[in-house]
Amino acid sequence: MKSNRDNFTTSFGVLVAMAGSAIGLGNLWRFPYLVGTNGGAAFIIIYLIFVFVLCLPILISEFVVGRKSQTNVFRAFKILKPEGKWEFIGILAVASAICILAFYSVVGGWSVNYLVKALTFKLHIDGESATNMFNNMVTSSWEPLIYMLIFLLLTGGVILGGIKNGIEKFSKIMMPVLFFMMIMIAIRSVTLPGASEGISFLFKPDFSKITGDTLIKALGQAFFSLSIGCGTILTYSSYVKKNDNMLKTSSLTAISDTVFALIAGIAIMPAVFAFNMSPSEGPGLVFIILPEIFCQIPGGSIIAIVFFFTLLIAALTSSISLIEVAVTFIIEEFHLKRKVAILLSLVICTVLGSLSSLSQGILSDVKIFGLSFFDSFDYLSANILMPLGGLFLVIFVGWIMKKPEVIDEMSNNHTLKISKCIYTFVYYIIRYVAPFVILSIMITGLL
């Protein structure tokens, strides 16, 4: 089976696919707000430290397991430690990926919906109309379901081509387009009158706002932004050739994710301040505040089309990595063809996504421990499954695998011209520091 396995063909293909997995809606609607309300440049400095000193080694640990095993998230642990029962980590990863898609596909559908509205010039609205339009859309029984299904079909269409002709080809084209479009929006945003307040909001350092809570927020954002714990990096790395520079690819993935988040902040926040809007985060920022702003900017109709296309690409690059976790698992564990595995995965995501979507409307009174289906899937993945998966992963790499085999895998059997101190540092972060980092994220999320 391994000999017939698809693979990424180039290092650039690996990088853009992994960067696409990391770059998602959180970069657009959460990171800029977190930066601005938690000390600006001071927050960015702390965030960068957490990304490259703590979270990057955790990402590398996923890379180690995936590339060394060359198989899916379940079988990987069975191959590397046959006498143990560590394959449950793979089950956590698959469950996490499906849980995320259960609500992420709904938001992806919203992106498709608003792109269609922008293309048909139906975003000429004021503040109250923008709010009503969004609320009417998400509470509708049929509209969000149709667009969610379109989004899932787009996701399935990409991965139908496999790794080389599907994910890699799509990522090679769309990731540069994603960055280019966001840069164009950022250039237009900073030229607006009053945009300097938004730049100040993002980058003016205010160390007085740095508290223990700020540190946890920065750490949590770094962890989740890199897609750690849901099996995407492990799955992608299982399709990576043995001569790929793991540390370089992982580092560039983290850099790409952070740079895109900063560009998104420059694209969004100056426009928000230029029109005297209150800085916000989440769907309200993207689907209510920004459409209202686009209506007031000269050429705003075109900017709206570009923005919502960018939003859709960001959502798609994440969703294809998430569904590939399940698809690869189904193909290799149940010996089914890719088409069948994709169909099964899409059916599961459609059923769960429908519950999430309808929980905004006709199922809004149905609660699970006080949470809607949409919020339950979000809470379960972010606060339980991803942290648990990440925790057991670093325990496995740091304590169950032998140090020489971990460092051999990181260093391509010591053929890379990188100091041994770097590999040793990364290993000890994985072994001793990472478990406490993930535990702190998990405890904070549950409190």
C-alpha positions as CSV (number, residue, x, y, z in Angstrom):
1,M,0.0,0.0,0.0
2,K,2.8,2.4,0.8
3,S,4.4,2.0,-2.6
4,N,1.1,3.1,-4.3
5,R,0.7,6.0,-1.9
6,D,0.4,9.5,-3.4
7,N,3.0,12.1,-2.4
8,F,3.7,15.8,-2.5
9,T,6.0,16.4,-5.5
10,T,7.9,19.5,-4.3
11,S,8.9,21.3,-1.1
12,F,7.0,24.3,-2.2
13,G,3.9,22.2,-2.6
14,V,4.3,20.8,1.0
15,L,4.8,24.4,2.3
16,V,1.7,25.9,0.7
17,A,-0.5,23.0,1.6
18,M,0.6,23.1,5.3
19,A,0.4,26.9,5.4
20,G,-3.1,26.6,3.9
21,S,-4.0,24.2,6.7
22,A,-2.9,26.7,9.3
23,I,-4.3,29.9,7.7
24,G,-8.0,30.0,8.2
25,L,-10.8,32.2,9.4
26,G,-9.3,32.8,12.8
27,N,-6.4,34.7,11.1
28,L,-9.0,37.1,9.7
29,W,-11.5,37.6,12.4
30,R,-9.8,36.9,15.7
31,F,-6.0,37.6,15.5
32,P,-6.3,41.3,14.6
33,Y,-8.8,42.0,17.4
34,L,-6.7,40.1,19.9
35,V,-3.6,42.1,18.9
36,G,-5.3,45.4,19.2
37,T,-7.0,44.9,22.5
38,N,-4.1,43.2,24.2
39,G,-1.2,45.6,23.9
40,G,-0.6,45.8,20.1
41,A,3.1,45.2,19.3
42,A,3.7,44.0,22.9
43,F,1.1,41.2,22.2
44,I,2.8,40.4,18.9
45,I,6.2,40.0,20.5
46,I,4.8,37.5,23.1
47,Y,2.8,35.7,20.4
48,L,5.9,35.2,18.3
49,I,7.8,33.9,21.2
50,F,5.0,31.3,21.9
51,V,4.8,30.4,18.2
52,F,8.5,29.7,17.6
53,V,9.7,28.6,21.0
54,L,6.7,26.5,22.2
55,C,4.2,25.7,19.5
56,L,6.5,25.2,16.6
57,P,8.2,22.2,18.4
58,I,4.7,20.7,18.9
59,L,4.0,21.1,15.2
60,I,7.3,19.4,14.5
61,S,6.3,16.5,16.7
62,E,3.3,15.9,14.4
63,F,5.6,16.1,11.4
64,V,7.9,13.5,13.0
65,V,5.1,11.0,13.5
66,G,3.5,11.5,10.1
67,R,6.6,11.4,7.9
68,K,8.3,8.5,9.8
69,S,5.2,6.3,9.6
70,Q,4.0,7.3,6.1
71,T,0.5,6.4,7.0
72,N,-2.8,7.7,8.4
73,V,-3.3,9.2,11.9
74,F,-4.5,5.9,13.4
75,R,-2.0,3.4,12.0
76,A,0.9,5.8,12.5
77,F,1.0,5.2,16.2
78,K,0.5,1.4,15.8
79,I,3.5,1.3,13.4
80,L,5.8,3.3,15.6
81,K,4.8,1.5,18.8
82,P,3.2,-1.8,18.0
83,E,3.2,-3.0,21.6
84,G,1.2,0.0,22.9
85,K,-2.3,1.2,22.5
86,W,-1.4,4.7,21.3
87,E,-3.5,4.6,18.2
88,F,-6.3,6.2,20.2
89,I,-4.5,9.5,19.5
90,G,-5.4,9.0,15.9
91,I,-9.0,8.5,16.8
92,L,-8.9,11.8,18.7
93,A,-7.5,13.5,15.7
94,V,-10.1,12.1,13.3
95,A,-12.9,13.0,15.8
96,S,-11.4,16.5,16.2
97,A,-11.2,17.1,12.4
98,I,-14.8,16.0,11.9
99,C,-16.0,18.1,14.9
100,I,-14.3,21.2,13.5
101,L,-15.8,20.6,10.0
102,A,-19.3,20.3,11.6
103,F,-19.3,24.0,12.3
104,Y,-16.5,25.2,10.0
105,S,-18.4,24.0,6.9
106,V,-21.4,26.2,8.0
107,V,-19.2,29.3,8.2
108,G,-17.6,28.3,4.9
109,G,-21.1,28.3,3.5
110,W,-21.7,31.8,4.8
111,S,-18.6,32.8,2.9
112,V,-20.0,31.3,-0.3
113,N,-23.3,33.1,0.3
114,Y,-21.7,36.5,0.8
115,L,-19.4,36.0,-2.2
116,V,-22.6,35.4,-4.3
117,K,-24.2,38.5,-2.8
118,A,-21.1,40.5,-3.6
119,L,-21.0,39.2,-7.2
120,T,-24.6,40.2,-7.6
121,F,-24.2,43.6,-5.9
122,K,-26.6,42.9,-3.1
123,L,-24.4,44.3,-0.3
124,H,-25.5,47.9,-0.7
125,I,-26.7,48.1,2.9
126,D,-26.5,50.3,6.1
127,G,-25.7,49.0,9.6
128,E,-29.1,47.9,10.5
129,S,-29.7,46.2,7.2
130,A,-26.3,44.4,7.4
131,T,-27.3,43.0,10.8
132,N,-30.7,41.9,9.6
133,M,-29.3,40.4,6.4
134,F,-26.9,38.3,8.3
135,N,-29.4,37.2,11.0
136,N,-32.0,36.3,8.4
137,M,-29.5,34.3,6.5
138,V,-28.1,32.2,9.4
139,T,-31.6,31.6,10.9
140,S,-33.1,30.5,7.6
141,S,-33.9,26.8,7.4
142,W,-32.7,26.3,3.8
143,E,-30.4,29.1,2.6
144,P,-27.3,28.3,4.8
145,L,-27.8,24.6,4.2
146,I,-27.6,25.0,0.5
147,Y,-24.4,27.1,0.7
148,M,-22.9,24.8,3.3
149,L,-23.4,21.9,0.8
150,I,-21.8,23.9,-2.0
151,F,-18.8,24.6,0.3
152,L,-18.5,20.9,1.2
153,L,-18.7,19.9,-2.5
154,L,-16.0,22.4,-3.3
155,T,-13.9,20.8,-0.6
156,G,-14.6,17.3,-1.8
157,G,-13.8,18.4,-5.4
158,V,-10.3,19.6,-4.5
159,I,-9.3,16.4,-2.6
160,L,-10.9,14.2,-5.3
161,G,-7.6,14.7,-7.2
162,G,-5.6,13.3,-4.3
163,I,-2.5,14.8,-2.9
164,K,-0.5,15.7,-6.1
165,N,-3.3,16.6,-8.5
166,G,-5.7,17.9,-5.9
167,I,-4.4,19.4,-2.7
168,E,-0.9,20.3,-4.0
169,K,-2.1,21.8,-7.3
170,F,-4.9,23.8,-5.6
171,S,-2.6,25.1,-2.9
172,K,0.1,26.1,-5.3
173,I,-2.3,28.3,-7.2
174,M,-4.6,29.6,-4.5
175,M,-2.2,30.3,-1.6
176,P,-0.2,32.9,-3.7
177,V,-3.6,34.3,-4.8
178,L,-4.8,34.5,-1.2
179,F,-1.7,36.5,-0.1
180,F,-1.9,38.8,-3.2
181,M,-5.6,39.6,-2.7
182,M,-5.1,40.3,1.0
183,I,-2.2,42.6,0.3
184,M,-4.3,44.5,-2.3
185,I,-7.0,45.0,0.3
186,A,-4.5,46.1,2.9
187,I,-3.0,48.7,0.5
188,R,-6.5,50.1,-0.1
189,S,-7.3,50.0,3.6
190,V,-4.3,52.0,4.8
191,T,-4.9,54.7,2.2
192,L,-8.3,55.5,3.7
193,P,-8.6,58.8,5.7
194,G,-8.3,58.0,9.4
195,A,-6.7,54.6,8.8
196,S,-3.7,55.6,11.0
197,E,-5.9,54.9,14.1
198,G,-6.3,51.3,13.0
199,I,-2.6,51.0,12.4
200,S,-2.0,52.4,15.9
201,F,-4.6,50.0,17.4
202,L,-2.7,47.1,15.9
203,F,1.0,48.0,16.4
204,K,1.3,50.6,19.2
205,P,3.0,48.7,22.0
206,D,1.2,49.0,25.4
207,F,3.0,46.7,27.9
208,S,0.5,47.8,30.6
209,K,-2.1,45.5,29.0
210,I,0.1,42.4,29.4
211,T,-1.4,40.3,32.1
212,G,-1.6,36.6,32.9
213,D,-4.8,36.4,30.9
214,T,-3.1,38.1,27.9
215,L,-0.4,35.4,28.0
216,I,-2.9,32.6,27.9
217,K,-4.8,34.3,25.0
218,A,-1.5,34.6,23.0
219,L,-0.6,31.0,23.8
220,G,-4.0,29.7,22.9
221,Q,-4.1,31.6,19.6
222,A,-0.6,30.3,18.7
223,F,-1.6,26.7,19.4
224,F,-4.9,26.8,17.5
225,S,-3.6,28.9,14.6
226,L,-1.0,26.3,13.7
227,S,-3.7,23.5,13.5
228,I,-2.1,21.5,16.2
229,G,-3.9,18.4,17.6
230,C,-6.4,17.7,14.8
231,G,-4.2,15.5,12.6
232,T,-3.9,17.8,9.6
233,I,-0.1,18.3,9.9
234,L,0.4,14.6,10.7
235,T,-1.7,13.5,7.7
236,Y,0.0,15.9,5.3
237,S,3.5,15.0,6.5
238,S,2.8,11.4,5.9
239,Y,2.7,12.3,2.2
240,V,6.0,14.1,2.4
241,K,9.2,12.6,1.0
242,K,12.0,11.6,3.4
243,N,14.4,14.2,2.1
244,D,12.2,17.2,2.9
245,N,13.7,19.6,5.5
246,M,11.2,19.2,8.3
247,L,12.4,22.1,10.4
248,K,12.5,24.5,7.5
249,T,9.0,23.6,6.3
250,S,7.6,23.8,9.8
251,S,9.2,27.1,10.5
252,L,8.0,28.6,7.1
253,T,4.5,27.3,7.8
254,A,4.5,29.2,11.2
255,I,6.0,32.3,9.5
256,S,3.4,32.2,6.7
257,D,0.5,31.9,9.1
258,T,1.7,34.8,11.3
259,V,2.5,37.1,8.3
260,F,-0.9,36.4,6.8
261,A,-2.6,37.2,10.1
262,L,-0.7,40.5,10.3
263,I,-1.6,41.4,6.7
264,A,-5.3,40.6,7.5
265,G,-5.1,43.0,10.5
266,I,-3.7,45.7,8.3
267,A,-6.4,45.0,5.7
268,I,-9.3,45.1,8.2
269,M,-8.6,47.3,11.2
270,P,-7.7,50.6,9.5
271,A,-10.9,50.4,7.5
272,V,-12.9,49.8,10.7
273,F,-11.4,52.8,12.4
274,A,-11.6,55.0,9.2
275,F,-15.4,54.6,9.3
276,N,-15.7,55.0,13.1
277,M,-16.8,51.4,13.7
278,S,-16.1,49.6,16.9
279,P,-13.3,47.0,16.6
280,S,-14.8,43.5,16.9
281,E,-14.1,39.9,16.2
282,G,-15.8,36.8,14.8
283,P,-18.6,36.6,12.3
284,G,-19.9,40.0,13.3
285,L,-16.8,41.6,12.0
286,V,-16.7,39.8,8.7
287,F,-20.3,39.5,7.8
288,I,-21.8,42.7,9.4
289,I,-19.2,45.4,9.9
290,L,-17.1,44.9,6.8
291,P,-20.0,44.7,4.3
292,E,-21.3,48.0,5.7
293,I,-17.8,49.5,5.2
294,F,-17.5,48.2,1.7
295,C,-20.7,50.1,0.8
296,Q,-19.0,53.4,1.8
297,I,-15.7,52.9,0.1
298,P,-15.2,54.1,-3.5
299,G,-14.9,50.9,-5.5
300,G,-16.2,49.0,-2.5
301,S,-18.2,46.5,-4.6
302,I,-15.0,45.2,-6.2
303,I,-13.3,45.2,-2.8
304,A,-16.2,43.1,-1.4
305,I,-15.8,40.6,-4.2
306,V,-12.1,40.3,-3.6
307,F,-12.5,40.1,0.2
308,F,-15.2,37.3,0.2
309,F,-13.3,35.4,-2.4
310,T,-10.2,35.6,-0.1
311,L,-12.3,34.5,2.8
312,L,-13.6,31.5,0.8
313,I,-10.1,30.5,-0.2
314,A,-8.9,30.7,3.5
315,A,-11.8,28.6,4.6
316,L,-11.3,26.0,1.8
317,T,-7.5,25.5,2.4
318,S,-8.3,24.7,6.0
319,S,-11.3,22.5,5.2
320,I,-9.5,20.3,2.6
321,S,-6.8,19.6,5.2
322,L,-9.4,18.6,7.8
323,I,-11.4,16.3,5.6
324,E,-8.2,14.7,4.3
325,V,-7.5,13.5,7.8
326,A,-10.8,11.4,7.7
327,V,-10.4,10.5,4.0
328,T,-6.9,9.1,4.4
329,F,-8.0,7.2,7.6
330,I,-11.0,5.6,5.8
331,I,-9.0,4.7,2.7
332,E,-6.2,2.9,4.6
333,E,-8.1,1.4,7.4
334,F,-11.2,0.2,5.5
335,H,-9.5,-0.3,2.1
336,L,-12.0,1.8,0.2
337,K,-11.4,3.9,-2.9
338,R,-10.8,7.6,-2.5
339,K,-14.1,8.5,-4.1
340,V,-16.0,6.4,-1.6
341,A,-14.0,7.7,1.3
342,I,-14.7,11.3,0.3
343,L,-18.4,10.5,-0.1
344,L,-18.7,9.0,3.3
345,S,-16.8,11.9,4.9
346,L,-19.0,14.4,3.1
347,V,-22.2,12.6,4.2
348,I,-21.0,12.7,7.9
349,C,-20.0,16.4,7.6
350,T,-23.3,17.2,5.9
351,V,-25.4,15.6,8.7
352,L,-23.4,17.2,11.5
353,G,-23.1,20.5,9.7
354,S,-26.9,20.6,9.2
355,L,-27.4,20.3,12.9
356,S,-25.0,23.2,13.4
357,S,-26.7,25.3,10.8
358,L,-30.2,24.6,12.0
359,S,-29.2,25.3,15.6
360,Q,-29.0,29.0,14.6
361,G,-32.7,28.8,13.6
362,I,-35.4,26.1,14.1
363,L,-33.2,24.0,16.4
364,S,-32.0,27.0,18.5
365,D,-33.9,25.7,21.6
366,V,-32.1,22.3,21.5
367,K,-29.2,22.6,23.9
368,I,-26.4,20.2,24.9
369,F,-25.2,21.3,28.4
370,G,-26.5,24.7,27.6
371,L,-24.8,25.0,24.2
372,S,-26.3,24.9,20.7
373,F,-25.0,22.2,18.3
374,F,-22.9,24.8,16.6
375,D,-21.3,25.9,19.8
376,S,-21.0,22.4,21.1
377,F,-18.9,21.2,18.2
378,D,-16.8,24.3,18.6
379,Y,-16.3,23.8,22.3
380,L,-15.7,20.1,22.0
381,S,-13.0,20.5,19.4
382,A,-11.2,23.6,20.8
383,N,-11.3,22.8,24.5
384,I,-11.2,19.0,24.6
385,L,-10.3,17.1,21.5
386,M,-7.5,19.3,20.0
387,P,-5.7,19.9,23.4
388,L,-6.0,16.2,24.3
389,G,-4.7,15.1,21.0
390,G,-1.8,17.5,21.2
391,L,-1.0,16.5,24.8
392,F,-0.9,12.7,24.0
393,L,1.0,13.4,20.8
394,V,3.9,15.2,22.6
395,I,3.9,12.6,25.4
396,F,4.2,9.9,22.7
397,V,7.1,11.7,20.8
398,G,8.8,12.9,23.9
399,W,8.5,9.9,26.2
400,I,7.5,6.8,24.2
401,M,9.6,7.2,21.1
402,K,13.3,7.0,21.6
403,K,15.3,10.2,21.5
404,P,17.7,9.0,18.7
405,E,14.8,8.1,16.4
406,V,13.1,11.4,16.9
407,I,16.3,13.4,16.2
408,D,17.2,11.1,13.3
409,E,13.8,11.9,11.7
410,M,14.1,15.6,12.4
411,S,17.6,15.8,11.0
412,N,17.0,13.5,8.0
413,N,19.5,11.1,9.6
414,H,21.9,14.0,10.3
415,T,22.3,15.0,6.6
416,L,21.0,18.5,7.2
417,K,23.5,21.3,8.0
418,I,21.9,22.4,11.2
419,S,23.4,22.4,14.6
420,K,22.7,19.4,16.8
421,C,21.8,21.9,19.6
422,I,18.7,23.0,17.6
423,Y,17.4,19.4,17.4
424,T,18.2,18.8,21.0
425,F,16.4,22.0,22.0
426,V,13.3,21.1,20.0
427,Y,13.3,17.6,21.5
428,Y,13.4,18.8,25.1
429,I,10.7,21.4,24.4
430,I,8.5,18.5,23.2
431,R,9.5,16.3,26.1
432,Y,9.3,18.6,29.1
433,V,7.7,22.0,28.2
434,A,5.0,21.1,25.6
435,P,2.8,19.0,28.0
436,F,2.5,21.8,30.5
437,V,1.8,24.3,27.7
438,I,-1.1,22.2,26.3
439,L,-2.4,21.5,29.8
440,S,-2.6,25.2,30.6
441,I,-4.5,25.8,27.3
442,M,-6.9,23.0,28.1
443,I,-7.5,24.0,31.7
444,T,-8.1,27.6,30.7
445,G,-10.6,26.6,28.0
446,L,-12.5,24.4,30.4
447,L,-12.8,27.0,33.2
